[in-house]
Amino acid sequence: KKVILSYKGLSLSILEENKNWLLINKPAGLIVERNPFESPTVEELVYDHLAQTHKKPYVGVVHRLDRVTSGVMIFAKKKSILRQLNEQFARKTVQKTYLAITERIPEKKEDKLEHWLYKNQKEKRADIFQKQGNDRKEVVLEYKVLQELDGLAMLEIKPLTGKFHQIRAQLAAVGCPILGDEKYGAKNPYKPLSVCLHAWKLELQDTQHEEHLLFEAPLPEEEPWNNFVFG
């Protein structure tokens, strides 16, 4: 496991790298994209890493994770690769699998959640509805409970749509907010600028070699993650 940079106790590690792309394990607490108000961002750290071997490296941001979320991310090192990966995301052929620790154990051990989501710009949150309406987008995810411990549950989650704060808002809507997610009704704290949501696996196609690729990011090592017997 190769660390790019430790910043205020957050370490960003490289999972895999080749001439086309770079896979990293993002820590919770860091924003992904460059912006004038905050530094460093994940994008800047990736750039600095690539700049050690390339004069003007290309960093293609393929997808995003919320600041409060940790886990696997892929960055393109060429424009052509960014286009290919963007196409896969647009065609919905990329599968993401998340792990979450929720404050309540869901009533159903496995379920498919289907809601309508409104992006509330004013409050910077997602509002969830049971019915279609103006500016509402359909959101769907599947979950299963992997383990229960002291009133908490570890869930494996596969979002079938990819909308703003979708997982956080949908789980809160069924009474199971993610631990630490005060924005969506969680009562118990986790770490600052973090919730117990981890992008665990990323599955996509290597179009050049026509291979199916599966990448996995190790879980955070602190409590409560390390209380669960996992794997």
C-alpha positions, 0 to 999 in steps of 0.5 A, a space after each residue: 500500500 503506497 501512501 501519496 500524502 498524509 495531510 492532517 492525519 488523513 492518508 490517501 493511498 494508491 491501490 493500483 496505477 498504470 499508464 492509463 489510470 490511478 486508483 486511490 483509497 480516499 479518506 473521509 474528510 477530503 473534498 475531491 475536486 480543486 476549488 478556490 476555497 480549500 486546499 489540498 483536495 484529492 485532485 491536487 494530491 493526485 496531481 502532485 503525485 503524478 507530477 513527480 514523474 510527469 512534467 504536466 500530468 493530466 488528471 481526469 476526474 471520472 466520478 466523485 465521492 462526498 467529502 464525508 465518504 471514504 473509499 475507492 476512486 479512479 482517475 484517468 491519466 489521459 483524455 481518451 481514457 477519461 472519455 472511455 470511463 465517462 461512457 461506462 458511467 453514462 451507460 450505467 455499466 459501472 457497478 459500485 458497492 458501498 458499505 455503511 454502518 447504520 444507527 438502526 438495524 433495518 427491519 428487512 435483512 435485504 431490500 430494494 429501496 425506490 424513492 424520488 429525490 429532490 436536490 435541495 440546493 438551499 439546504 445542501 441536502 437531498 429530500 426524499 419522497 414516495 411519489 414523483 413530482 417537480 424536479 424529483 429524480 427516481 433513485 433506487 438502491 439494493 442493500 443487505 445486512 451483513 452483520 449486526 452489533 450493539 444495535 448497529 448494522 453493517 450494510 452492503 449497498 448497491 446503488 442502481 442510480 447515482 444521485 446526490 447524497 442518494 444512499 445517505 438520504 434513502 437510508 435515513 428515509 427508512 429510519 436507518 441513518 448512517 452513523 455520524 450523518 447528522 445532516 440526515 438525522 443521525 444521533 451519534 457522532 463519528 469523526 469530524 467531517 466523516 460518516 460511516 459510508 465507504 465506497 468498497 468496490 468498483 467494477 468496470 471494463 478495461 476497454 483496451 484489453 476487454 477485461 472485467 476489472 474489480 477494485 476494492 478499497 480496504 475499510 477504515 481501520 478505526 472504530 466502529 469499522 474494526 469492531 465488525 468481523 468482516 470478510 
